Amino acid sequence: MFEYMGDRLTNAIKNIRGMGRITEENINDAMREIRMALLEADVNYQVVKEFVSSVKEKSLGMEVGKSLKPDELFIKLVKDELILLLGEKEAPLETRFNPTILMLVGLQGSGKTTTAGKLSNYLRKKCAKKPLLVACDVYRPAAIDQLVTVGKSLNIPVYEEGKKDPLEIIKHALRYAEENKNDYIIIDTAGRLHVDEDLMQELISIEDFLHPHEILLVIDAMMGQDAINVITGFHDKLNLTGCILTKLDGNTKGGVALSVRHLTNVPIKFVGDSEKLDGLSPFYPERMAERILDMGDIMGIAEKVEDIMSEAEAKDQAKKMMTGKYDLEDFLTNLKQIKKLGPLENIIKMLPQARKMGLSNVQVDPKQMAHIEAIILSMTPYERRHPEVLKATRKQRIAKGSGRSVEEVNRLLNQFEEMKKMMKMFKNGNMKMPF
């Protein structure tokens, strides 16, 4: 996500390191690099022009204090301007009404139906809502079946009446929601071009009848600069309250994210960051700016961890680590929790300086984690709690039981011991614990 743009921006900032003052002369090269980085990432030309002008104006002649280096000051200015471009503050989803009605619109192929499922999953998990999905894509073959399949996999109800008039379907769905106490209604509409007058009129009719609390445009982040025309086209006909950028986890330059809010005043509310049905995240401008500049997203990691581990459990684990009581039983528990976080490489990319350390392209083979789990599961509970008893014969039995080699068993035990040594550093005060 934004790797290409981020690398170019951070390289540009390196050019002014070691200078005692920021002047027009010494930042010209950096500004040129920033301009090229943004343009090549498909950021709109007008947005790039204003961004570069603003950063330059604010940075010129600013004295660098003793506690602040020129590159630190400059990167702060770039970060602040990125935050402004991205929308400055989070635009939260409307959830106050009962029922809250949300309509998803967009081009065909933008990922609306999958996004409808992701959104319902998010509302149930994060907002304690009881969502209802309504199938109103009556034109695309198998669109209704797709939404029904998504709903079944999430155990979320889907209201559908086949290929009938969408307005009639919605009227009946509202009655169904009231009877079944569904407090959040998500309408999945058919994909259409913003220049198709007849199909756009259908959406206008639905809006006039429903008066939805949210109308979100689902847009493919890979579209590039044409996305602005699409957003503007939909916004001219409908009262868009926000947009959802999909496929940001793919090979996308991401420039559309920097152009949307500034040019259309339509906030980005969510981004699709994986193909899984929990792969939808609220859009936080400051966090996104930090990720672009390789500052990481520690809050994002913390939120993911919160989903699988309570604060009490985290503190308990930390205490075990500090007192040296952490064993293979605990390690197995943590391993299972890590698997719930999703692909490990996605978490690694959220670490500060991940790109600088060459971690952005790391691929973690899930088979390796499965092998480790198999080895630990082949041990008895006593052996997991007391790994020091694992001698040659026990190791041979464990290797045979897990289908792995004795060498792999030894490697795991050695790595576990190295990890415990690091934990002793925490205990001795050489490193700080995050709790």
TAZIFEN-V724598 format. One record per residue. N is the residue number from 1. PSI is psi in whole degrees, 0 to 359 (none if undefined). D_CENTER is the distance of its C-alpha to the mean C-alpha in whole Angstrom. Layout:
# TAZIFEN-V724598
N PSI D_CENTER
N PSI D_CENTER
This chain:
# TAZIFEN-V724598
1 114 9
2 17 12
3 313 14
4 310 17
5 316 17
6 317 16
7 317 19
8 320 22
9 315 21
10 327 21
11 323 24
12 320 26
13 330 26
14 332 28
15 340 31
16 13 32
17 146 32
18 0 35
19 145 36
20 343 38
21 148 37
22 120 35
23 167 37
24 321 37
25 311 38
26 354 36
27 357 33
28 314 34
29 319 33
30 317 29
31 324 29
32 317 30
33 318 27
34 316 25
35 313 26
36 320 26
37 315 22
38 318 21
39 317 24
40 341 23
41 13 19
42 25 20
43 138 20
44 140 23
45 316 26
46 321 27
47 316 24
48 314 25
49 313 28
50 320 27
51 309 25
52 317 27
53 317 30
54 315 28
55 316 27
56 314 31
57 317 33
58 331 31
59 331 31
60 129 35
61 357 38
62 127 35
63 140 37
64 119 35
65 168 36
66 326 37
67 359 34
68 125 31
69 158 32
70 316 31
71 329 28
72 319 27
73 316 28
74 317 27
75 328 23
76 318 23
77 316 24
78 316 22
79 315 19
80 320 21
81 323 21
82 318 18
83 317 17
84 316 20
85 319 19
86 353 15
87 357 17
88 306 18
89 158 16
90 141 14
91 94 15
92 154 15
93 141 16
94 127 20
95 8 21
96 337 24
97 157 26
98 103 28
99 154 27
100 133 24
101 128 24
102 134 21
103 129 22
104 130 19
105 167 21
106 180 20
107 159 22
108 136 23
109 3 20
110 347 17
111 26 16
112 312 17
113 315 18
114 320 15
115 324 13
116 316 16
117 315 16
118 319 12
119 319 13
120 322 16
121 317 15
122 314 12
123 323 16
124 315 18
125 313 16
126 333 15
127 4 17
128 39 20
129 162 21
130 85 23
131 156 22
132 128 24
133 135 23
134 121 25
135 103 26
136 13 27
137 88 27
138 7 30
139 316 31
140 129 28
141 134 30
142 6 28
143 319 25
144 316 27
145 322 27
146 315 23
147 321 22
148 318 25
149 317 24
150 315 20
151 318 22
152 318 24
153 334 21
154 354 19
155 42 23
156 131 22
157 145 25
158 125 26
159 124 28
160 149 30
161 24 34
162 208 33
163 64 34
164 183 36
165 124 35
166 322 32
167 320 34
168 318 36
169 315 33
170 317 31
171 315 34
172 326 35
173 323 31
174 319 31
175 317 35
176 317 33
177 320 30
178 317 33
179 327 35
180 9 32
181 37 30
182 124 27
183 4 26
184 120 23
185 123 23
186 115 21
187 117 23
188 105 22
189 168 24
190 147 25
191 144 24
192 156 26
193 143 27
194 347 27
195 0 31
196 100 32
197 316 34
198 312 35
199 325 32
200 325 30
201 325 33
202 317 32
203 320 29
204 320 31
205 319 33
206 317 31
207 316 29
208 324 33
209 315 34
210 324 30
211 58 30
212 150 26
213 334 24
214 133 21
215 107 21
216 131 18
217 123 18
218 123 15
219 139 15
220 120 15
221 343 13
222 356 16
223 332 19
224 210 19
225 338 22
226 341 23
227 326 20
228 318 22
229 321 25
230 312 23
231 314 21
232 318 25
233 316 27
234 321 25
235 331 25
236 332 29
237 330 29
238 157 27
239 76 26
240 134 22
241 351 20
242 178 17
243 160 15
244 121 12
245 119 10
246 164 10
247 29 10
248 347 8
249 349 8
250 191 12
251 71 15
252 145 14
253 334 15
254 7 13
255 332 16
256 326 16
257 329 13
258 347 16
259 329 19
260 299 18
261 318 18
262 321 21
263 333 23
264 345 23
265 19 22
266 118 19
267 148 16
268 123 13
269 326 12
270 158 8
271 142 6
272 116 6
273 9 4
274 166 7
275 344 11
276 160 11
277 359 12
278 13 10
279 55 7
280 126 6
281 142 5
282 149 7
283 116 8
284 110 10
285 316 12
286 316 13
287 320 10
288 320 9
289 319 13
290 324 13
291 321 11
292 320 13
293 15 16
294 31 15
295 359 15
296 180 12
297 74 10
298 323 12
299 321 11
300 318 8
301 316 10
302 320 13
303 321 11
304 319 10
305 322 14
306 329 15
307 334 14
308 348 16
309 130 19
310 165 21
311 322 22
312 318 25
313 319 24
314 318 22
315 323 26
316 317 28
317 317 26
318 319 27
319 317 30
320 319 31
321 316 30
322 331 32
323 1 35
324 16 35
325 6 34
326 125 31
327 185 32
328 337 31
329 314 31
330 319 28
331 320 26
332 317 26
333 313 25
334 324 22
335 316 22
336 325 21
337 320 18
338 322 17
339 329 17
340 342 15
341 347 12
342 190 11
343 127 12
344 328 13
345 331 13
346 326 9
347 318 10
348 321 13
349 341 11
350 357 10
351 146 13
352 140 15
353 24 18
354 316 16
355 319 17
356 324 20
357 5 21
358 24 20
359 352 17
360 340 15
361 13 17
362 134 18
363 121 18
364 117 18
365 114 21
366 338 20
367 324 24
368 318 25
369 323 23
370 322 25
371 317 28
372 316 28
373 318 27
374 319 30
375 313 32
376 322 32
377 338 32
378 353 36
379 156 37
380 157 39
381 323 37
382 318 40
383 324 39
384 324 35
385 339 36
386 69 39
387 344 38
388 343 41
389 354 43
390 95 42
391 187 45
392 309 45
393 320 46
394 317 43
395 321 41
396 318 43
397 317 42
398 318 39
399 316 38
400 317 40
401 330 39
402 353 35
403 20 36
404 178 35
405 162 38
406 325 39
407 320 38
408 323 34
409 314 35
410 319 37
411 318 34
412 315 32
413 321 34
414 318 34
415 324 31
416 320 31
417 321 34
418 321 32
419 319 29
420 327 32
421 320 33
422 323 30
423 327 30
424 330 34
425 322 33
426 313 30
427 322 34
428 358 36
429 8 34
430 338 33
431 150 29
432 139 28
433 149 26
434 13 22
435 none 24
